[in-house]
Amino acid sequence: MAKHQIYTMSVARVYPCYVTKAEKKGRTKTEVDEIIRWLTGYSQEEFEAQLKNQPDIETFFAEAPQLNPSRALIEGVVCGVRVEYIEEPTMREIRYLDKLIDELANGKTMEKILRT
């Protein structure tokens, strides 16, 4: 079975889409970065290095320093699928990020987005 094409997309290609989505709703790139750091454990410097190196999404998540254990609290529908029911680990991580960015764009507070 072939991998979904999202796995081979560069993080540097997807990231501007997240930022644009947030900014269109009055949110900031800084908030997008905070969400990504919270989810993956990358520092800002490490994240910027990842953008520069342009790994694919699969590698980006595989190399994440510390996936946040609270990400398991993320629930809801993204692309017509409930994230908590996605079995494939990498796809679940991708959809967790998608869901967090959706929540940001929909006006949720950062405290609620980051499950604090």
Phi and psi in degrees as a GROMACS rama.xvg file:
@    title "Ramachandran Plot"
@    xaxis  label "Phi"
@    yaxis  label "Psi"
@TYPE xy
-73.9954  148.573  ALA-2
-70.8696  149.754  LYS-3
-62.4615  143.16  HIS-4
-63.4305  -22.831  GLN-5
-61.003  -31.1804  ILE-6
-62.009  -31.4266  TYR-7
-95.2377  -2.82143  THR-8
-75.3028  143.651  MET-9
-71.6  140.476  SER-10
-57.8829  -38.9228  VAL-11
-63.9822  -23.2909  ALA-12
-82.9194  -35.8971  ARG-13
-81.0922  -37.175  VAL-14
-52.5208  -48.1876  TYR-15
-59.8848  -28.6237  PRO-16
-66.2787  -40.6789  CYS-17
-63.3527  -44.731  TYR-18
-63.789  -44.9542  VAL-19
-60.9601  -44.0611  THR-20
-59.7093  -43.7824  LYS-21
-67.2328  -46.3201  ALA-22
-65.9511  -32.5633  GLU-23
-62.2398  -23.9548  LYS-24
-104.624  16.778  LYS-25
82.3506  13.0119  GLY-26
-99.9227  179.317  ARG-27
-122.605  160.929  THR-28
-61.1743  -37.133  LYS-29
-58.761  -40.9369  THR-30
-67.6426  -39.3224  GLU-31
-60.9985  -46.2457  VAL-32
-60.5015  -41.6674  ASP-33
-61.6516  -42.0134  GLU-34
-62.2003  -45.5637  ILE-35
-64.0177  -42.5917  ILE-36
-64.0722  -42.0343  ARG-37
-60.5953  -44.3745  TRP-38
-69.2468  -41.4039  LEU-39
-102.068  -22.8861  THR-40
86.7059  -0.405804  GLY-41
-67.5697  143.421  TYR-42
-76.5  169.215  SER-43
-60.8748  -40.6648  GLN-44
-64.7105  -43.237  GLU-45
-64.3539  -40.5104  GLU-46
-64.0097  -44.721  PHE-47
-62.5167  -36.3652  GLU-48
-64.6412  -39.2851  ALA-49
-61.5297  -43.4043  GLN-50
-61.3056  -40.9847  LEU-51
-66.4738  -40.6967  LYS-52
-77.9258  -17.9914  ASN-53
55.8995  50.5579  GLN-54
-69.8688  161.219  PRO-55
-74.0934  165.811  ASP-56
-58.1346  -42.2662  ILE-57
-59.5061  -45.5658  GLU-58
-66.2502  -41.1138  THR-59
-54.6725  -47.5659  PHE-60
-74.6689  -35.9951  PHE-61
-63.603  -33.2771  ALA-62
-93.4189  1.53157  GLU-63
-56.8997  131.457  ALA-64
-60.2227  -41.7963  PRO-65
-159.526  95.9406  GLN-66
-62.9672  131.694  LEU-67
-66.462  124.089  ASN-68
-61.8823  -25.675  PRO-69
-72.5979  -6.45415  SER-70
-63.3056  -22.1601  ARG-71
-65.1941  -15.0267  ALA-72
-81.5598  -8.85462  LEU-73
-74.7505  124.219  ILE-74
-135.112  158.696  GLU-75
132.473  -177.001  GLY-76
-105.594  131.762  VAL-77
-134.043  128.458  VAL-78
55.1077  36.0049  CYS-79
77.1898  8.42176  GLY-80
-126.405  136.787  VAL-81
-73.1335  122.15  ARG-82
-60.8242  -33.6601  VAL-83
-70.432  -11.2473  GLU-84
-103.502  0.193248  TYR-85
-73.6743  122.197  ILE-86
-85.9303  -36.771  GLU-87
-69.652  119.528  GLU-88
-57.8871  -45.7069  PRO-89
-66.975  -42.1806  THR-90
-63.1616  -37.2847  MET-91
-62.5047  -42.3221  ARG-92
-63.6194  -42.2512  GLU-93
-60.9879  -45.0581  ILE-94
-72.2054  -29.7747  ARG-95
-58.9578  -47.774  TYR-96
-62.1286  -44.624  LEU-97
-56.3146  -44.0719  ASP-98
-64.8021  -42.0028  LYS-99
-63.3577  -40.758  LEU-100
-67.4171  -38.2128  ILE-101
-59.3442  -44.4764  ASP-102
-62.5149  -40.2966  GLU-103
-60.518  -49.6769  LEU-104
-64.5706  -26.3884  ALA-105
-87.9835  5.71011  ASN-106
92.5409  6.99206  GLY-107
-65.2535  150.959  LYS-108
-72.2823  155.017  THR-109
-62.2772  -33.93  MET-110
-60.4579  -42.0356  GLU-111
-72.3632  -40.0528  LYS-112
-60.9432  -42.6658  ILE-113
-87.7417  10.3355  LEU-114
53.724  45.5041  ARG-115
